[in-house]
Amino acid sequence: MDNKEKQRHVVSVSIGSSERDHSVETEILGIPFKVERIGTNGDMDKALRMIKDLDGKVDAIGLGGIDLYIYVGNRRYVIRDCKKLANAAKITPTYDGSVVKISMEKEIIKMLFKEGKYLSKKSNVLLVSSVDRYGMAETFYKCGCNVVFGDFLFVLNIPLPVRSLTGLKLLGNCVVPIVSWLPFSMLYPTGEKQNKRTPKWEKYFKWADVIAGDFHYLYRYMPDDMEGKIVVTNTTTARNIEDMKALGISTVITTTPEFEGRSFGTNVMEGVYSTILGKKKGDPPTVEEFRSLLKKMGLKPRIVELNK
């Protein structure tokens, strides 16, 4: 009898650019996986059709380039546009990466603080978008960093840098219930917009030692001179790494592992980790389950030194 594990298949359907598409076959904890990312170039209807077609044919579907849930403190808000995509799958579970962000990603940041080489209480940190990475925001702040939460600056283009967790909660709980009903394209670069750079709020990039958050926000708004800066992000391709090196960035740290030259998004990895845990539709993973899996897998941040 052949006891070889059946290959699991995880597909991320992303409303981002198709130029970032990638497919790998790998093995995680002895389980063979085929992991894919397919972009629809901002076409929500195409993403909807693709999810319906994949439903029941794959083990997990990632919702890429979009958030289903946004956390502000203990409150969770649902993004209307993404809910349509999530509801399109009736059999296969869908994942947006939010549980990875508040569990595994948080623990990865703690590891960096404990190591002390790239993050410390003296670090000035610019977190470009905090409500989609509340676990990261909370960890930076509680570990004693000087933090600027850039949600109003970069998402809403309002000249309001938030510097405390209390302020982030207060303003976030006022604004997020409103913006969650807006078309997602108004809040986040989708499709070809992900390839365009429009630098702004340069003074905050200059002030920061560490720039953290979603890669597309980071890269879109960072200035041309990033000499000596440390970037903490995810979902980077080999080309992204080269582009950041050209800007003078010293170190890139990703919170998700590398597969054949690139790191996948949190939505993809949430699908992979949930499949390992045997999760099905209607049985979402918990923070505790992911933290236990983090220890079992021995996951560590991926650190790429670019410019000494």
C-alpha positions in Angstrom: 0.0 0.0 0.0 1.3 3.5 -0.9 1.4 5.6 2.2 2.6 8.7 0.4 0.8 11.8 1.4 -1.7 13.3 -1.1 -0.6 16.6 -2.5 -2.6 19.6 -1.1 -3.5 22.4 -3.4 -3.8 26.0 -2.2 -4.6 28.9 -4.6 -4.6 32.6 -3.9 -7.0 34.5 -6.1 -5.6 38.1 -5.9 -7.1 41.3 -7.2 -3.5 42.5 -7.6 -1.3 42.5 -10.7 -0.9 39.3 -12.7 2.8 40.2 -13.1 3.3 38.8 -9.5 1.8 35.4 -10.3 3.8 32.4 -8.9 3.4 28.7 -8.5 5.6 26.3 -6.5 5.5 22.7 -5.4 7.0 22.1 -2.0 6.8 20.0 1.2 5.8 21.4 4.6 5.9 19.1 7.7 6.1 16.1 5.4 3.0 17.2 3.4 3.4 17.9 -0.3 1.8 21.2 -1.4 1.1 23.0 -4.7 0.8 26.7 -3.9 -0.3 29.2 -6.5 -1.0 32.9 -6.7 -3.2 34.2 -9.6 -3.8 37.9 -10.1 -6.8 39.4 -11.8 -5.4 42.9 -12.3 -8.1 44.6 -10.2 -11.0 42.8 -11.8 -13.3 41.9 -8.9 -15.8 40.1 -11.2 -13.0 37.9 -12.6 -11.9 37.1 -9.1 -15.4 36.1 -8.2 -15.8 33.8 -11.2 -12.4 32.2 -10.5 -13.3 31.5 -6.8 -16.6 29.9 -7.9 -14.7 27.7 -10.4 -12.1 26.6 -7.8 -14.6 25.9 -5.1 -14.6 22.2 -4.2 -11.6 21.5 -6.4 -8.8 22.8 -4.1 -8.0 22.5 -0.4 -8.0 26.2 0.4 -8.5 29.5 -1.4 -6.6 32.7 -0.4 -8.2 36.1 -0.9 -5.2 38.1 -2.1 -4.8 41.9 -2.4 -7.8 42.5 -0.2 -8.8 42.2 3.5 -11.9 40.4 4.7 -11.4 41.4 8.4 -9.8 44.5 9.9 -9.0 44.5 13.6 -9.0 47.6 15.9 -8.3 46.5 19.4 -10.8 43.8 20.3 -13.2 44.8 17.5 -13.4 43.1 14.1 -14.8 44.8 11.0 -15.8 43.2 7.8 -14.8 44.7 4.4 -17.9 44.6 2.2 -16.2 43.9 -1.1 -14.2 41.0 0.2 -17.2 39.4 1.9 -18.6 39.0 -1.6 -15.5 37.0 -2.7 -15.4 34.9 0.5 -19.1 34.0 0.1 -18.5 32.8 -3.5 -16.9 29.6 -2.2 -19.5 27.2 -0.7 -17.3 24.2 -0.1 -13.6 25.2 0.0 -12.5 27.4 3.0 -11.3 30.9 2.1 -8.6 32.9 4.0 -7.6 36.5 4.0 -4.5 36.2 6.2 -6.0 38.1 9.2 -5.4 35.3 11.7 -1.8 34.9 10.6 -1.3 38.6 11.1 -2.6 38.6 14.7 -0.9 35.4 15.7 2.2 34.3 13.8 3.2 37.7 12.4 3.0 39.1 15.9 5.3 36.4 17.3 7.8 37.0 14.4 8.1 40.6 15.4 8.7 39.6 19.0 11.5 37.3 17.8 13.1 40.3 16.1 13.0 42.3 19.3 14.4 39.5 21.3 17.3 39.1 18.9 17.9 42.9 19.1 19.9 43.5 15.9 17.1 45.1 13.8 14.6 46.2 16.4 14.9 47.8 19.8 13.3 50.3 22.2 15.3 53.0 20.5 13.9 52.2 17.0 11.7 54.8 15.2 9.1 52.8 13.3 6.8 53.9 10.6 3.9 51.5 10.2 2.2 52.6 7.0 -1.1 50.8 7.5 -1.9 49.6 11.0 -5.5 48.5 11.1 -4.8 45.7 8.6 -1.8 44.6 10.8 -3.0 45.4 14.3 -1.0 42.6 15.9 2.2 44.2 14.4 1.1 47.7 15.5 0.4 46.5 19.1 3.8 44.6 19.3 5.9 47.6 18.1 4.2 49.9 20.5 4.2 47.6 23.6 7.9 46.8 23.0 8.7 50.5 23.5 9.4 51.7 20.0 8.7 55.3 18.9 5.9 54.5 16.4 4.0 56.5 13.8 0.8 54.8 12.6 0.4 56.0 9.1 -3.2 55.0 8.3 -4.5 58.5 8.0 -1.5 59.7 6.1 -1.3 57.0 3.5 -4.8 55.4 3.3 -6.9 58.5 3.7 -4.4 61.2 2.8 -5.1 63.1 6.0 -2.1 64.9 7.6 -2.7 63.1 10.9 0.2 60.9 12.2 -1.0 58.8 15.1 1.6 58.1 17.8 -0.2 56.0 20.4 -2.2 52.8 20.5 -5.0 54.5 22.3 -5.2 57.1 19.6 -5.2 54.4 16.9 -8.0 52.6 18.6 -10.1 55.7 19.1 -9.7 57.0 15.5 -9.8 53.5 14.0 -13.1 52.7 15.7 -14.6 56.0 14.4 -13.4 55.7 10.8 -13.2 51.9 9.9 -16.9 51.3 10.2 -17.4 53.9 7.5 -14.5 53.0 5.1 -15.4 49.3 5.3 -18.3 50.1 3.1 -16.3 51.9 0.4 -15.1 50.1 -2.8 -11.8 48.5 -1.8 -10.0 50.1 -4.8 -10.4 53.4 -3.0 -8.5 52.1 0.0 -5.7 50.0 -1.5 -3.8 49.9 -4.8 -5.1 47.1 -7.0 -4.1 45.7 -10.4 -1.6 47.9 -12.3 -1.7 50.6 -9.6 0.5 48.2 -7.6 3.4 48.9 -10.0 3.3 52.7 -9.8 5.2 54.7 -7.2 3.9 58.0 -6.0 6.1 59.1 -3.1 4.6 61.2 -0.3 5.0 62.1 3.4 8.8 61.8 2.9 9.6 63.3 6.2 8.2 60.3 8.1 10.3 57.9 6.0 13.4 60.0 6.7 12.6 60.0 10.5 12.1 56.2 10.6 14.8 53.6 11.2 12.3 50.8 10.4 9.4 51.0 7.8 6.8 48.3 8.3 3.5 47.1 6.8 2.0 45.9 3.6 4.6 45.9 0.7 2.4 47.7 -1.8 1.8 50.7 0.5 5.5 50.7 1.5 6.9 50.6 -2.0 4.3 52.9 -3.6 4.9 55.8 -1.2 8.6 55.5 -0.1 11.0 58.1 -1.5 13.8 57.4 -3.9 16.4 57.7 -1.1 16.0 54.9 1.4 19.6 54.5 2.4 20.2 52.5 5.5 16.5 51.8 6.2 15.1 48.4 7.4 11.9 47.2 5.9 9.6 44.7 7.6 6.9 43.4 5.2 5.7 40.4 3.3 4.9 39.2 -0.2 8.1 40.2 -2.0 9.2 38.9 -5.4 12.8 38.7 -6.5 12.2 41.9 -8.6 10.9 43.7 -5.5 14.1 42.8 -3.6 16.2 44.2 -6.4 14.1 47.4 -6.6 14.5 47.9 -2.8 18.2 47.3 -3.1 18.4 50.0 -5.7 16.7 52.5 -3.4 19.5 51.9 -0.8 17.4 49.8 1.7 19.8 48.0 4.0 17.7 45.0 5.1 14.4 43.4 4.1 12.6 41.2 6.6 9.6 39.2 5.7 7.2 37.6 8.1 6.3 34.7 5.7 8.8 32.1 4.4 10.5 32.1 1.0 9.6 29.7 -1.8 11.8 29.8 -4.8 12.9 33.4 -4.5 9.8 35.0 -3.2 7.6 35.2 -0.1 3.9 34.5 -0.4 1.2 36.7 1.2 -0.4 36.0 4.6 -3.6 34.8 2.9 -1.7 32.1 1.1 0.1 31.0 4.2 -3.1 31.0 6.2 -4.5 28.6 3.7 -1.4 26.4 3.9 -1.3 26.4 7.7 -5.1 25.8 8.0 -4.8 22.8 5.5 -2.0 21.3 7.7 -4.4 21.7 10.7 -7.1 19.9 8.7 -9.5 22.8 8.7 -12.6 22.8 6.6 -15.3 25.3 5.6 -17.0 26.7 8.8 -14.1 25.7 11.0 -11.7 28.7 11.1 -8.3 28.4 12.7 -7.7 30.0 16.1 -4.8 32.2 17.2 -3.8 29.5 19.7 -3.6 26.8 17.0 -1.4 29.0 14.8 0.9 29.9 17.6 1.3 26.2 18.4 2.0 25.5 14.7 4.6 28.3 14.6 6.6 26.6 17.4 6.2 23.1 15.8 7.4 24.4 12.4 10.2 26.5 13.9 9.3 29.4 11.7 11.6 32.4 11.8 11.7 35.7 10.0 13.3 35.7 6.5 16.1 38.3 6.6 17.7 39.6 3.4 20.7 41.9 3.7 20.8 44.2 0.7 23.2 47.1 1.4 25.8 47.0 4.2 
